[in-house]
Amino acid sequence: MMIMIRKKIRTWVRVISTKFIVNVKIMIMKSPINNEINKWFWFQTLFSVMIGFRYSTSFFIW
């Protein structure tokens, strides 16, 4: 019972994180590429979000 719930939560988190990452990638692509500061800002945000997601999910689920 508990294992099934964990698996469901894990897949759910994976789907949400991938959707979020895809959205951020689209935002990066839409933003003006010649603006280096903008690009760096989005990259930093995406990176920190990915790391945060990894650590928070690993603490709560695994």
Residue pairs with C-beta under 8 A, 6 or more apart in sequence:
6 61
9 61
10 57
10 61
13 53
13 57
13 61
17 50
17 53
17 57
20 49
21 46
21 49
21 50
24 42
24 45
24 46
24 49
25 46
27 42
28 39
28 42
28 43
28 46
31 38
31 39
31 42
32 38
33 39
